């Protein structure tokens, strides 16, 4: 697959940002975010009109004014002077069906992105970049990238939904974001976490020389019902675990098995981490449409001996307890002052430190299944596929809804040598389809 960029331009807000909003200081959670971009790609059948996309983008930017600005790293702030969002048009030399099937690997899909996964955070770099790629069949791929310095996955989903609403002429106020996360979590001048060399496809947070590859595994509704039923065997009156819980447990179990098959000279402990949104979970509640990084990290560590004796049900319970505790802790984040903030800081900083420890098998799962990508309609129908970027971070798992109702797609990033072991896991082979 070859992708040729035909044009690049900057799209600016249709009305200027008021002077009193031109300096946006980021929150301390933003400060602790990795220097990467949050990206997604939506694929559509023929019908999209690029001019309409540009016009609606200019219309929506005043409601998301910081994303049209530039990040000032030394000041931990965004200069919101309407410098503009990058907008690229590209031509792809193949059919869209070649992408939808198993014809393209995730690393090839990165050519559809407007920028690389890792952010340079240069003062001239756009915080928002979009690429519209047209296939031979006139199908379209729309890729959207926002700097993780000011946005998490939920923020990305808010922006894409609001842009689609504007493109249809709908009320954009319904999803207009609030840029008030620094009021809840004022900046503390933290340095950005250092995971080693950035800007390369060979980055691994623990082993920089490793080659990381991604594969997409699909759990259809029938498979998920089967996994949930396994938890109910021999029990009555117990609430079944969620789709995300059973999929996360099966994948974590498989990754633990992969690690056990490798030789490190000793068995490694397992560190499981999952990102949890704090929106609407704090007291008082952070608004649903608050823009920025608003996540806590649910983290738990198990010894190699414990992991060796754990079955699927044990992993489900472990992950459920881990996330439930973090959700409960969210209620203390704002009501306990600095002690509440410390809950967030300690877990995020703690995870960043542990993630570079080669003596730990670190698994990070992020749940994007509630972002509604398959409902994003710019006026020409809903997407036929949604994908994430091929992010070169080892043992990163991103969960999305599948096109089929009730299913989940897991985008799994592993060391190339580990992927062959992972794909042969017997439970994984029973419950999933590996597409790319």
C-alpha positions as CSV (number, residue, x, y, z in Angstrom):
1,X,0.0,0.0,0.0
2,X,1.4,3.4,-1.1
3,X,0.0,6.6,0.2
4,X,0.8,9.9,-1.5
5,X,0.1,13.2,0.3
6,X,-1.4,15.6,-2.2
7,X,-1.8,18.7,0.0
8,X,-1.2,20.1,3.4
9,X,-2.8,23.2,5.0
10,X,-3.7,24.7,8.3
11,X,-7.4,25.0,9.2
12,X,-8.0,27.9,11.6
13,X,-11.1,28.5,13.8
14,X,-13.9,30.3,11.9
15,X,-13.9,33.0,14.6
16,X,-10.9,34.2,16.6
17,X,-10.3,32.9,20.1
18,X,-11.0,35.7,22.7
19,X,-7.9,37.3,24.2
20,X,-8.8,36.1,27.7
21,X,-8.7,32.4,26.5
22,X,-5.4,32.6,24.7
23,X,-3.3,31.2,27.5
24,X,-4.3,27.6,28.6
25,X,-2.2,26.1,31.4
26,X,-2.4,22.3,31.4
27,X,-3.3,20.1,34.5
28,X,-0.9,18.0,36.4
29,X,-2.4,14.9,34.9
30,X,-1.6,16.4,31.4
31,X,1.9,17.0,32.6
32,X,2.4,13.3,33.5
33,X,1.0,12.1,30.1
34,X,3.6,10.5,27.7
35,X,4.8,12.5,24.8
36,X,2.7,10.7,22.2
37,X,-0.3,11.4,20.1
38,X,-3.7,9.9,20.6
39,X,-4.9,8.6,17.2
40,X,-7.8,6.9,15.5
41,X,-8.7,6.1,11.9
42,X,-12.3,5.7,10.6
43,X,-13.0,4.1,7.2
44,X,-16.0,5.1,5.1
45,X,-17.6,4.0,1.9
46,X,-17.6,6.5,-1.0
47,X,-19.6,9.7,-0.4
48,X,-17.6,12.1,1.8
49,X,-17.0,15.6,0.5
50,X,-13.6,17.0,1.6
51,X,-14.7,20.6,1.4
52,X,-17.5,20.0,3.8
53,X,-15.0,18.3,6.2
54,X,-12.8,21.4,6.1
55,X,-15.7,23.9,6.6
56,X,-17.1,21.9,9.6
57,X,-13.6,21.6,11.1
58,X,-13.2,25.4,11.1
59,X,-16.7,25.7,12.6
60,X,-16.0,23.3,15.5
61,X,-12.5,24.6,16.4
62,X,-13.8,27.6,18.4
63,X,-15.4,25.1,20.7
64,X,-12.1,23.2,21.1
65,X,-9.8,26.2,20.8
66,X,-6.6,24.8,22.5
67,X,-6.3,22.1,19.9
68,X,-5.7,24.8,17.3
69,X,-2.9,26.3,19.4
70,X,0.7,25.3,20.1
71,X,2.2,23.7,23.2
72,X,4.8,25.7,25.1
73,X,6.8,23.0,26.8
74,X,8.8,25.2,29.1
75,X,5.6,26.9,30.4
76,X,3.4,23.8,30.6
77,X,0.8,25.8,28.7
78,X,-0.8,26.1,25.3
79,X,-0.6,29.3,23.2
80,X,-4.2,29.5,21.9
81,X,-3.5,32.1,19.1
82,X,-5.4,30.1,16.4
83,X,-2.3,28.9,14.7
84,X,-4.5,26.1,13.2
85,X,-4.9,22.4,12.9
86,X,-3.0,20.5,10.2
87,X,-5.2,19.1,7.4
88,X,-3.7,16.7,4.9
89,X,-5.3,15.1,1.8
90,X,-3.8,11.9,0.4
91,X,-4.3,9.3,-2.3
92,X,-4.0,5.5,-1.7
93,X,-3.1,3.2,-4.5
94,X,-5.4,0.3,-3.5
95,X,-9.0,-0.5,-2.8
96,X,-10.6,0.1,0.6
97,X,-11.6,-3.6,0.7
98,X,-7.8,-4.4,0.7
99,X,-7.7,-2.6,4.1
100,X,-10.9,-4.0,5.6
101,X,-9.8,-7.6,5.0
102,X,-6.5,-9.1,6.0
103,X,-4.5,-7.5,3.2
104,X,-2.8,-4.7,5.2
105,X,-0.8,-5.1,8.5
106,X,-1.3,-2.5,11.3
107,X,2.1,-1.0,10.6
108,X,1.1,-0.3,7.1
109,X,-2.0,1.5,8.3
110,X,0.3,4.1,9.9
111,X,0.8,5.6,6.4
112,X,-2.8,6.8,6.7
113,X,-1.9,8.9,9.8
114,X,-1.1,12.6,9.5
115,X,1.9,12.3,11.9
116,X,3.9,9.7,13.8
117,X,2.7,8.2,17.0
118,X,5.3,10.0,19.2
119,X,5.0,13.7,19.5
120,X,8.0,16.0,19.1
121,X,6.3,18.7,21.3
122,X,8.0,21.4,19.3
123,X,6.5,24.9,19.6
124,X,5.7,24.9,15.9
125,X,4.0,21.5,15.9
126,X,0.2,21.4,15.5
127,X,-1.6,19.8,18.4
128,X,-4.3,18.5,16.1
129,X,-3.6,16.9,12.8
130,X,-6.1,15.2,10.4
131,X,-5.5,13.2,7.2
132,X,-8.2,12.4,4.7
133,X,-7.0,9.5,2.5
134,X,-8.9,8.6,-0.7
135,X,-8.8,5.0,-2.1
136,X,-9.1,3.9,-5.7
137,X,-12.8,3.0,-5.1
138,X,-13.4,6.5,-3.7
139,X,-13.6,5.1,-0.2
140,X,-12.2,7.4,2.5
141,X,-10.1,7.0,5.6
142,X,-10.2,9.9,8.1
143,X,-7.4,9.8,10.7
144,X,-7.4,12.2,13.6
145,X,-4.4,12.8,15.9
146,X,-4.4,15.0,19.1
147,X,-1.4,15.4,21.3
148,X,-1.6,13.4,24.5
149,X,-0.2,16.4,26.3
150,X,-3.7,17.9,26.3
151,X,-6.1,15.0,25.5
152,X,-6.9,11.4,26.4
153,X,-8.9,8.9,24.4
154,X,-12.2,10.2,25.7
155,X,-11.3,13.7,24.6
156,X,-10.4,12.4,21.1
157,X,-13.9,10.7,21.0
158,X,-15.6,14.0,22.1
159,X,-13.8,15.9,19.4
160,X,-14.6,13.5,16.6
161,X,-18.3,13.2,17.6
162,X,-18.6,17.0,17.7
163,X,-16.9,17.4,14.4
164,X,-19.3,14.9,12.8
165,X,-22.3,16.7,14.3
166,X,-21.0,20.0,12.8
167,X,-20.5,18.4,9.4
168,X,-24.2,17.3,9.5
169,X,-25.4,20.7,10.6
170,X,-26.4,19.4,14.0
171,X,-26.1,21.3,17.3
172,X,-22.4,21.3,18.2
173,X,-23.2,22.7,21.7
174,X,-24.4,19.2,22.8
175,X,-20.8,17.9,22.8
176,X,-18.9,21.1,23.3
177,X,-16.0,20.4,25.7
178,X,-15.1,22.2,28.9
179,X,-11.5,23.1,29.2
180,X,-11.6,23.3,33.0
181,X,-9.6,20.3,34.0
182,X,-6.8,22.6,35.4
183,X,-9.3,23.9,37.9
184,X,-9.8,20.4,39.3
185,X,-6.1,19.4,38.9
186,X,-3.9,22.5,38.8
187,X,-0.5,22.1,37.2
188,X,2.5,21.2,39.4
189,X,5.3,21.6,36.9
190,X,6.0,17.8,36.6
191,X,8.4,16.7,34.0
192,X,7.0,14.5,31.2
193,X,7.8,10.8,31.8
194,X,10.9,9.6,30.0
195,X,10.4,6.2,28.4
196,X,13.7,6.4,26.5
197,X,14.2,7.3,22.8
198,X,11.1,8.6,21.1
199,X,10.1,9.2,17.5
200,X,11.0,5.7,16.3
201,X,9.0,2.7,15.4
202,X,11.4,0.5,17.4
203,X,10.6,2.1,20.7
204,X,9.8,-0.2,23.6
205,X,9.3,1.3,27.1
206,X,11.6,-1.3,28.6
207,X,13.7,-2.7,25.7
208,X,14.3,0.1,23.2
209,X,16.0,-2.2,20.6
210,X,13.0,-4.5,20.3
211,X,10.7,-4.5,17.3
212,X,7.1,-4.0,18.3
213,X,4.3,-5.3,16.1
214,X,0.5,-5.0,16.4
215,X,-2.3,-7.5,15.6
216,X,-6.0,-7.1,15.8
217,X,-8.0,-9.9,17.5
218,X,-11.8,-9.9,17.3
219,X,-14.0,-11.4,20.0
220,X,-17.5,-11.7,18.5
221,X,-20.6,-11.6,20.6
222,X,-20.9,-15.4,20.8
223,X,-17.3,-15.7,22.1
224,X,-17.9,-13.0,24.8
225,X,-21.1,-14.7,25.9
226,X,-19.1,-17.9,26.2
227,X,-16.4,-16.2,28.3
228,X,-19.0,-14.6,30.6
229,X,-20.8,-18.0,31.0
230,X,-17.5,-19.6,32.2
231,X,-17.6,-17.2,35.2
232,X,-21.2,-18.4,36.0
233,X,-20.5,-22.1,36.0
234,X,-21.6,-23.6,39.3
235,X,-22.8,-20.2,40.7
236,X,-26.2,-18.5,41.0
237,X,-27.1,-14.9,41.8
238,X,-23.7,-13.6,40.9
239,X,-23.6,-10.7,38.4
240,X,-21.7,-11.6,35.3
241,X,-18.5,-9.7,34.5
242,X,-18.5,-7.1,31.7
243,X,-17.3,-7.7,28.1
244,X,-14.2,-5.7,28.9
245,X,-13.4,-7.6,32.0
246,X,-13.5,-11.1,30.4
247,X,-11.6,-10.0,27.3
248,X,-8.9,-8.2,29.5
249,X,-8.6,-11.3,31.7
250,X,-8.2,-13.7,28.7
251,X,-5.5,-11.5,27.1
252,X,-3.6,-10.9,30.4
253,X,-3.6,-14.6,31.1
254,X,-2.2,-15.3,27.6
255,X,0.5,-12.6,28.0
256,X,1.4,-14.1,31.4
257,X,1.8,-17.5,29.7
258,X,4.0,-16.0,27.0
259,X,6.2,-14.4,29.6
260,X,6.5,-17.8,31.5
261,X,7.8,-19.4,28.3
262,X,10.7,-17.0,27.9
263,X,14.1,-17.2,29.7
264,X,15.1,-14.3,31.9
265,X,17.1,-16.3,34.4
266,X,14.2,-16.0,36.9
267,X,10.4,-15.8,36.9
268,X,9.0,-12.3,36.6
269,X,6.2,-10.8,38.5
270,X,3.1,-9.5,36.6
271,X,2.1,-5.9,36.8
272,X,-1.3,-5.3,35.4
273,X,-2.5,-1.7,34.7
274,X,-5.8,-0.4,33.3
275,X,-6.7,3.3,32.6
276,X,-9.9,4.4,34.3
277,X,-11.7,7.7,33.5
278,X,-12.4,9.9,36.5
279,X,-15.1,11.8,34.8
280,X,-18.4,11.8,36.7
281,X,-16.8,9.6,39.4
282,X,-15.3,12.3,41.6
283,X,-17.0,14.2,44.4
284,X,-18.0,16.8,43.2
285,X,-18.2,15.2,39.7
286,X,-15.8,16.2,36.9
287,X,-18.1,16.8,33.9
288,X,-18.6,14.2,31.3
289,X,-17.4,16.5,28.6
290,X,-14.4,17.8,30.4
291,X,-11.5,17.9,27.9
292,X,-7.9,16.8,28.8
293,X,-6.2,13.8,30.5
294,X,-8.7,12.7,33.2
295,X,-7.6,9.2,34.0
296,X,-6.4,7.2,37.0
297,X,-4.4,4.1,36.7
298,X,-5.7,0.9,38.3
299,X,-2.6,-1.1,39.0
300,X,-1.9,-4.4,40.7
301,X,1.1,-6.7,41.0
302,X,1.2,-10.5,41.4
303,X,4.2,-12.6,42.0
304,X,5.3,-15.2,39.5
305,X,4.3,-18.0,41.9
306,X,0.8,-16.5,42.2
307,X,0.4,-16.1,38.4
308,X,1.5,-19.7,37.8
309,X,-1.4,-21.0,39.7
310,X,-4.1,-18.6,38.3
311,X,-6.8,-19.7,35.9
312,X,-9.1,-17.6,33.8
313,X,-11.6,-17.0,36.7
314,X,-8.8,-15.8,38.9
315,X,-7.6,-13.2,36.4
316,X,-11.2,-11.9,36.0
317,X,-11.5,-11.5,39.8
318,X,-8.1,-9.9,40.1
319,X,-8.8,-7.4,37.3
320,X,-12.3,-6.7,38.6
321,X,-11.1,-6.0,42.2
322,X,-8.3,-3.8,40.8
323,X,-10.6,-1.5,38.8
324,X,-13.3,-1.5,41.4
325,X,-10.9,-0.2,44.0
326,X,-9.7,2.6,41.7
327,X,-13.2,3.6,40.9
328,X,-14.0,3.8,44.6
329,X,-10.8,5.9,45.1
330,X,-12.0,8.4,42.5
331,X,-14.6,9.7,45.1
332,X,-11.7,10.8,47.3
333,X,-9.7,12.6,44.6
334,X,-11.3,16.0,44.9
335,X,-12.9,15.7,48.3
336,X,-9.6,15.0,50.2
337,X,-7.6,18.0,48.9
338,X,-3.9,17.4,48.3
339,X,-4.3,13.9,49.7
340,X,-6.8,13.2,47.0
341,X,-4.5,14.5,44.3
342,X,-1.8,12.3,45.8
343,X,-3.8,9.2,44.9
344,X,-3.5,10.2,41.2
345,X,0.1,11.3,41.3
346,X,1.3,8.2,43.2
347,X,-0.3,5.8,40.8
348,X,0.7,7.6,37.6
349,X,4.3,8.2,38.7
350,X,4.5,4.7,40.2
351,X,3.4,3.1,37.0
352,X,5.8,5.2,34.9
353,X,8.7,4.1,37.1
354,X,7.6,0.4,37.1
355,X,7.0,0.3,33.4
356,X,10.7,0.6,32.7
357,X,11.6,-2.2,35.1
358,X,12.8,-5.2,33.1
359,X,12.2,-7.5,36.0
360,X,8.4,-6.9,35.6
361,X,6.1,-8.2,33.0
362,X,4.0,-5.1,32.5
363,X,0.6,-5.2,30.8
364,X,-1.3,-2.0,30.1
365,X,-4.9,-2.2,28.9
366,X,-6.9,0.9,27.7
367,X,-10.6,0.6,27.1
368,X,-11.9,2.6,24.1
369,X,-15.1,0.5,23.7
370,X,-17.3,3.4,24.9
371,X,-16.0,6.0,22.5
372,X,-18.7,5.2,19.9
373,X,-16.4,5.3,16.8
374,X,-18.8,3.1,14.9
375,X,-21.6,5.7,15.4
376,X,-19.6,8.6,13.9
377,X,-21.6,9.8,10.9
378,X,-20.4,12.9,9.0
379,X,-23.5,12.8,6.9
380,X,-22.6,10.0,4.5
381,X,-23.1,6.9,6.7
382,X,-21.3,5.3,9.6
383,X,-17.8,3.8,9.3
384,X,-17.3,0.3,8.1
385,X,-14.1,0.0,10.2
386,X,-12.4,1.8,13.0
387,X,-8.7,1.3,13.9
388,X,-6.0,2.7,16.2
389,X,-2.5,3.5,15.4
390,X,0.3,0.9,15.5
391,X,1.9,2.4,18.6
392,X,5.3,0.9,19.3
393,X,4.9,0.3,23.0
394,X,5.3,-3.2,24.3
395,X,2.3,-5.1,25.9
396,X,-0.1,-2.3,25.2
397,X,-3.7,-3.5,24.5
398,X,-6.4,-1.2,23.2
399,X,-10.0,-2.4,23.3
400,X,-12.5,-1.1,20.8
401,X,-16.1,-2.1,19.9
402,X,-16.3,-4.2,16.9
403,X,-18.6,-3.4,14.0
404,X,-20.8,-6.4,15.1
405,X,-23.0,-5.5,18.0
406,X,-21.7,-6.9,21.3
407,X,-18.2,-7.7,20.0
408,X,-14.8,-6.3,21.0
409,X,-11.6,-5.8,18.9
410,X,-8.3,-6.0,20.8
411,X,-5.3,-4.3,19.2
412,X,-2.3,-6.0,20.9
413,X,1.2,-4.6,20.7
414,X,4.0,-7.0,21.5
415,X,7.6,-7.7,20.9
416,X,7.8,-9.4,17.5
417,X,9.2,-12.5,19.1
418,X,6.4,-12.7,21.6
419,X,3.6,-12.4,19.1
420,X,4.1,-15.8,17.7
421,X,3.7,-17.3,21.2
422,X,0.7,-15.2,21.9
423,X,-1.1,-16.1,18.7
424,X,-0.7,-19.8,19.6
425,X,-2.4,-19.5,23.0
426,X,-5.1,-22.2,22.9
427,X,-7.8,-20.2,24.7
428,X,-7.1,-17.2,22.4
429,X,-7.4,-19.3,19.3
430,X,-10.8,-20.7,20.6
431,X,-12.4,-17.3,21.3
432,X,-10.9,-14.9,18.7
433,X,-10.3,-14.3,15.1
434,X,-6.9,-12.7,14.2
435,X,-7.6,-10.4,11.2
436,X,-4.3,-8.5,10.8
